[in-house]
Amino acid sequence: MDLNVKRIYDEPAVEDGTRILVDGLWPRGMKKEDAPMDLWLKEVAPSATIRNAFRDGSDWESFVEAYHNELDQNKAALNRIFEAAAKGPVTLLYAKKTPNTTTRWRCIAT
């Protein structure tokens, strides 16, 4: 499975394949009609509860465990990603303005 992670603000590339936004909130400063993506699956984004816990000081490992537990409860949404990946490369997009969290999200996507 060819699965990549990228900010939605970064330039699209041919090798991105199917581009899926996996953020719960719409990216700031971007019009929906101009968004370089194929699908928005906000239901696979971390819930506000675990996002806020991480922001408020929860460690990374706790965040990953809580997020994996949420994803285990949402197989239907994950299957949409796997179905797209069966046809070719998939790039999961997130809406962080600064690129410093790419490797963290890569841990969750794999």
Buried (B, 14 or more C-beta within 10 A) or exposed (E): EEBBBBBBBEEEEEEBBBBBBBBBEBBEEBEEEEBBBBBBBEEBBBEEEBBEBBEEEBEEEEBBEBBEEBBEEEEEBBEBBEEBBEEEBBBBBBBBEEEEEBEBBBEBBE
